[in-house]
């Protein structure tokens, strides 16, 4: 037996024993004092055929959150021509956040959440990988310089789950992510940089090595598709203590804060919300599932979670006259 194999085997055995110890002996206390926030995407509200400003203000004033993770899209800000930036809508969102004393995590890059995950302008799709990366750095520089003195922003997030191969993306490049983080810090060294990763399919160690804060996603029930027509619903069979355990590893080895940046609060379905009947949507999200997800978050023992799906909750309340999940979510921010 080679020395490398022996070492690897020992590491795996130790890890497995620690995992069992955490799973069956060490139990995190239920977290009572969670800082709750929501994710917001203008693109998503428009896809739901909603007035995005009305939704945004409802999130601030009716839902009552004090914390928003703001998803912005490269193909929206620099969508027409290279170097031609449109910031008016984002300016307004940040202005309203400041008026309402709301903290913003600003997500910037190519892969910034919401399908297709990577939002590449049409003019950039024909570029080489290097040319695309140079364009992203120019875009990122423009964003950080513009907003580095904005008091509403408390952190930057570089890309969204950049180590997780999910979505329609031209490439994944960990070395380029390092360049993005370095560029952000060279312009604004006053704010932390969040790096997010899959809660279910990662140990978060790459994110912890690079980011000042580690963000993880939490999805409990989803549509798993084999192709566009064939698929099935799955439950992620992960006990909440696993999130606590992975957070402890990150905190022990990297001394980094760990937060839940996406907690499922909307359906995960095969198609758009306009195309799929509500009874089908409820197979992956309804009031009971929402309450269970909130309790699941508390059981992790961690203290910060951002809901994923505020736009859908508002759409359900307004167009379907079903405000129960929205009203339940309001209780978190009281």
N, C-alpha and C positions, 0 to 999 in steps of 0.2 A: 504494500500500500504506500503510495507516494506521500511525501510530506504535505504537498498542496491538498491532496484529497483528505488527509487526516485533519488538517486545519479547517477545511471547509466543513467536514462532518461535525467537528467540535462546535463550530460557530452555529450550525443548524440545530444541533441538539440543545445548546444553551438558549438559543432564540426560542425554540419550541417549549422548553421548560419555563422560561420567563413568560411566554404567552399563556401557558396553562396556569401559572401562578397568578397572573393578572386576571385571567378569566374566571377562576374558581375561588381564589382566596382574597385578593385585593379588590375592593369594590369602591368605586367613586361615590361620593355623596351626591344626592340629587341636587342639581344647581337651581336654587331659588331665584337668584339675582342675575338674570341674563340681560345683557344689553342686546336689544332687538333692533334690527334694521330691515330695509328692503332693497332689492335690486330694482333699477328703473332703466328701461330702454325706450327711447322715443320711437325707434323703428318698430318695436313690438306693439306699442299703442296704435300706431298707424296701420299696422297689419290687422289689428282688431277693429279697424274703421272707427276709431275713437278720436276725439279731440285731445291731442296729447297734452296741451297746456292744462286743460280741465282735469285730466287724470293726474297730472303731476301735482297740481294744487290740492286735489282731493287727498293725495297721499300725504302731503304736508299738513293740511288743515283738518281733514276729517279722520283719516287713519291715525294721524298724529305722530308719525315716526320722527325721530331726531337724527337718524343715521341712514344714508342712502349710498349704495354702491352704484355709480353712474356708468352705464355702458355707452360708449361712443364708437361710431363706426368710421373707419378710414375712408370707405367709399362714399360716405355722406359728407364728411368735412372737406375732402379733396376729390370729390367725385367727378368733376367735369374735366379739369385740366391740371396737369402737374404744376404745383406751386400756387394754384388758385384755391384758397381756403375759405370755407364758409363756417363761421363760428357764432352767428347770431343766436341760434336756438340754444346752444350750449351756454352762451353768455347769459341768456335769460334764466336758464335752469340754475346756474350758479348764483345769480343775483337773488332769485327767490329763496334759494337755500340759505343765503346769508341773512335775508330779511327774517326768516323763520328760525334762525339759529340751528340750522341742520348741518351736520358734518357730512362731508363727501369723500368717498374713496373713488378716485377718478381712474377708470380703466382705459388704457391707451395701447395702441399697437395694431397689428393685423388681425389677430385672433382675439376678439373681444366679447364673445358671447352672443347668443341667439343665432339660430340657424341662418346661414351655413357655417357659422362660427368664424371663419376667416372672411373678412369683408374687403376684398381687393377691388379697387376702382377698375373700370373697364379699360382705361388707358394704360394701367399697370400690368394687366394680364398678359400682354404680349412681350413684356420685358423679361430679360434673363433673371435668374435668381439673384445675382449680385446687384443688378440694377434695381430690382424690387427692394432688396434690403437697404440699399442706399436711399431709395425714396422713402422707405419707412422711417429711417433715421432722420431725414429732413423733416418729415411730418411730425415725428415725436419731438424733435427739437422745437419746432414751431409751437406745439401745444404747451410744452413745459415752460418755455419763455413767456408765453402769453399769460399763463395762469399761476406762475410760481409765487406771485404776491397776493393771490386770492385767498382770503381768510377762511372761506368755507371748506377748502380742500385740506384734509388732514393726512392723506396718504395717496400715493400713486400705486396703481396696480399695472405691472408690465405684462401685457397679454392676459389671456384667460385659459387656465389649464394648459400651459404651453408644452408640458411634457406628456400630455394625454392625447393620443392619436384619435381624435374624434372630430368629425366635420369634413367639409370640403375645403381642403387647404393645399396650396401648391407645394409646400415643404414644411418640415419641422427641423429646427436647428438650434441646439442648446448653446452653441458658441455665439450665435447671433443674439440670443436672449441676454447673454452676459454683456454684449455691447450695448444693448438697450438699457439695461440697468445702470451700466457705467455712465452712459450719456445722461440719463435722468439725474444721477447723483452729481455729475459735473456741473449741471445747471442749477439744481436745487438740492442741496445737502441738508435741508432743514426738515424734510419729511421722510418717513419710512417708505420703502417700496414693498408692496405685497406681491408674493408669487403664489398663485393658487394651483391646486392639483386635485385629482380625483379622490374623493373620500373613500371610495370602495375599491379602487384598483391601483392604489399606490401606497407606499410607505412614507411619502412626503419628504424624503431625505434630500432629494435634488433641490426641491423648492426651499428647504431649510438652509441648504448650503449657500444659496444665492440671494434669497430674500431677507428683508429685515423682519417681516411678518409672514407667517405661513397661513394661507387660506385653503380650506378644504370644502368640497361640495358634499351634499348629503341627499341622495335620492333613494326612496324606499320601494317604489313600485314603478315599473317602466314597460314600454313596448319594446320588445327585442325583435328586430326584423331580420329575416334571412335574405329576402329581397323586397322589392317594392310591394309585392302582393301577399307574401307569406310571412307570418310572424306570430308572436304570442306574448302575453304579459308575464313578467317575472317579478318576484319579490327578491330584493337583495337580502340574503340570510345572514346579516352581520349584526351581532349584538352591539348595543351602544358603547359597551366598555372597550371595544376595539378602537374607537375613536379616541377615547381617553388614554388608552395605552400608547397609541401612536403619538399623541400629543406629548405624553411624558417622555418618550424617546427623543422627540425633537427638542423639548425643553432641557433634557439632561445633556445631550450632546452638542446642542447649538445655542442654547439659552435664547430661543426665539419664541415670541408670542404666537399662539395658534388660535385662529378664529374660523367659524363656520361662515363662509361667504355665500353659499347657496344652500338653503334648506327648502326642499320641495314643498311648494304650496300651490301647484297647478298640475293639471294632468300631463302625463307623458303618453302621447297617442300617436297613431299612424295617420298623419294628415293635419290640416289646420283646424282650429277651433270652429271655424265657419262650416267646415265640411263634415265634421264628426258629430253625431247626435249627442246631446247632453248625457243620456243614460250610458253611452259608451265612455265618455269622458270621466264619468263618476266611478268607473272601474279602477282608475288610478288616482283620483282625487275627489273627495266629498268632505262634508263636515267632519265625519268620524275620522277619516284618514288624516285630515288636517290636525285635529286634536291629538291623534296618536303621534303624529310627527313632532308636535310641540313637546309632548311628554318624552318622546325619544330623545330630543335635543337636551332636555333637562337631565335625562338619565346618563348622558355622556359625561356630566360633571364639568363641561366647558362653559364659558361665560359670555360668548358673543356669537350671535347667529343673524344672518341676513336672509329674509324670506325671498324665495324665487317664485314670482307669480303674482305680484301685486296688480299688474295690468290685467291679468285674467280675472282676478277676484273682482276688480272694478267692472269689467265687462260682464261678468256673471250678475253682478248687482244691478247694473243699469239695463242691459239688453234682455236678460232673462228674468229680471225681477226676483232675483234670488240673492239677497244680501247676507245670508247666514255666515258664510266664511269670512267675508269682509268684516262683519260685525264681531265675529269671534276674534279676528286678528286685532281689532281695535283695543281689545282688553289687554293685549300685550304691551301697548304703549301708554296706558293710563298711569 
